[in-house]
Amino acid sequence: MEKDLNIELEKEIDDMTTGNPDAEGYDSGKIKILKGLEPVRERPGMYIGSTGVVGLHHLVWEIVDNSVDEALAGFAKHIIVEILPDNIVQVTDDGRGMPVDLHPETKRPALEAIFTVLHAGGKFDDENGEGAYKVSGGLHGVGASVVNALSEWLEVTVLRNNKQYTERFERGKVIGDLVEHDTSDHTGTIVTFKPDYEIFHDTLEFDYETIRKRMQQTAFLNSILTITVNDKRNPDNIISNTYHYDGGVKEYVKFLNEGKNVINTNIVYCNNIGSYKELNSDGNEVVRKIDIEVAMQYNDGYNQTIFSFVNNVNTHEGGYHEEGFKMALARVLKKYADDNKLLKKDEEMSREDTLEGLVAIISIKHPNPEFEGQTKTKLGNTEVRALVSQAFGESLDRFLKENPNVAKTIIDKCLLAARARINARKAREATRRKSPLDSMMFSKLADCRCKDPSKSEMYLVEGDSAGGSAKSGRNSNYQAILPLRGKVLNVQKVQLSRALENNEILSMIQAIGTGIGEEFDITKARYHKIVIMTDADVDGEHICILLLTFFYRFMRGLIEAGYIYVAKPPLYRIQFGKQLDYVYSDEELEQYKATKYANKKYDVQRYKGLGEMDPSQLWETTMDPKVRTLVQVHLDDAVVADQTFEMLMGEEVEPRKDFIQANAHFADNLDI
């Protein structure tokens, strides 16, 4: 459920302008100083993003990142991630084993500091300009302690010095001293933890597929690693997958292009080391080295799929490594076309044209990455741009000269994209406006009076009938309504110029105001809540997926900013006299029948569509901020999202058929 944000904001503004009487007691006695790991438990979202499903799985990523760092340093080759009964997670690696000797400052085992002190670890520069790890991902020294703070209990076992050591913690606190016991011929670290129900009270259920896909991605990015994932929660049905890819990112590109018609069978590959100079903390000049690995391949589709990583962290907002790659791609292809006279008179290729149908992985290992952007996943190290551009440019130039026939096919595809771009530009010009009323096609929009985007909402409503009810039932002060007729075009299968011929898509672009593609500007969004409201049936869900596909392909920034929501309308209405309840699922209906309405004569109405609701019913079930249920759309894993959209909405039928057959048992009560 959601609070009425407008009321909350008005109260905050009133407090600031007129003075809040509660502020009179605000003095030094009100300042709370948090010690140790208390800040993590007090504000867990600051460290792991949320206390929902995303944050829960983030605990796993942090512990795994420590093991991956051991592999990157050359000391580990195998990582095992296991989900045990009672949703306990265990991560095992064959690295050196965390240090257990006494720390010179704390006089306690170093292992203890790693798990109980923020910013304690081997990821910080020492006097020589290099820490225990040349490169690392994760939270830069806070990962292990954050996981410990947010776990009901955590136990660490270290295999080192031909011995075995164990220490246990509960909610971030040391329970007993480090215990030395047994002997061991192996080395490594085993971390076992159970998330704290006091923190993750909404969900404590790990999703095996989420962990499996993330570990497969990690294996692709680190060819030296073997990663095993086990789900042992059901002893009668243990699930296990092991991943190892000698080809690294080349195999990743091949995996992403499965089921697509590729243009260059041989993958363009770059594996190089760049270097730059900088001053360390002592003011001395040191040389830093950056590992650069790039793989790319074209298919005959229209979408670009570029995924970039820094120290295994997915930089889905891009950064200077992506910028360097795109610079080199456009520069080298254009030069090759010019040198070989492949361009006709007045023909030209832009950078945008070279990206259509491209699948690329950019992975760099940087000793001191700097992140920026809305979600801190945009690489801000300026030196990386030139290094990646030079390294990849040389590899691509060599590939084109060695494969002239493939090179000509790639250039031809880019020229086709250039012609489509020109047509799309003409169509886009029709979407530019000063106000929603400048276009006849925009007459369907019932705009709101509020001009503050942070307080404004727009409902995308399925059908004119439901649109009429929504317009009558809404709060016109801050809620806008845009009815959509029929099923929106499936943009997964078409070029942008074709998509811009669709009136419904044009209406959405005009209403939202951000522009699309290369022209997209999130600051121009006219609404910070864009709510997809479709019927609670199979057709409605299909339309919802089509709309999400559109936003993902052409306006992904709206999803990344958290502006896209899906409304959950009721499926049934139960009435007993003047008593009235709205029910949102078949399971909930049965529960109501067995409890609240047991032994009563009641009426049940099943809503076949939003159009069957009158304005007051639509408001009190789906649009009133005090009672409505909205699901915010997140983009937690761009790689998985891209594969899912391609599988569900792309040209290939077989993957979609396999998915339906594998998941058909989850569907019931379908209207046929």
Buried (B, 14 or more C-beta within 10 A) or exposed (E): EBEEBBEEEEEEEEEEEEEEEEEEEEEEEEEEEEEBBEBBBEEBEEBBBBBBBBBBBBBBBBBBBBBBBBBBBEBBBBBBBBBBEEBBBBBBBBBBBBBBEEBEEEEBBBBBBBBBBBEBBBBBBEEEBEBBBBBBBBBBBBBBBBBBBBBBBBBBBBBBBEBBBBBBBBBBEBEEEBEEEEEBEEBBBBBBBBBBEEBBEEBBEBBBEBBBBBBBBBBBBBBEBBBBBBBBBEEEEEBEBBBBBEBBBBBBBBBBBEBBEBBBEEBBBBBBEBEBEBEBEEEEEBEBEBBBBBBBBBBBBBBBBBBBBBBBBBBBBBBBBBBBBBBBBBBBBBEBBEEBEBBEEEEEBBBBBBBBBBBBBBBBBBBBBBBEBEBEBBBBBEBBBBBBBBBBBBBBBEBBEEBEEBBBBBBEBBBBBBEBBEBBEEBBEBBEBEEBEEBEEBEBBBBBEBEEBEBBBBBBBBBEBBBBBBBBBBBBEBBBBBBBEEEBBBBBBBBBBBBBBBEBBBBBBBBBBBBBBEEBEBEEBBBBBBBBBBBBBEBBEBBBBBBBBBBBBBBBBBBBBBBBBBBBBBBBBBEEEEEEBBBBBEEBBEEBBEEEBEEEEBEEBBBBBBBBBEBEBBBBBBBBBEEBBBEEBBBBBBBBBBBBBBBBBBEEEEBBEEEEEEEEEEEEEEEE
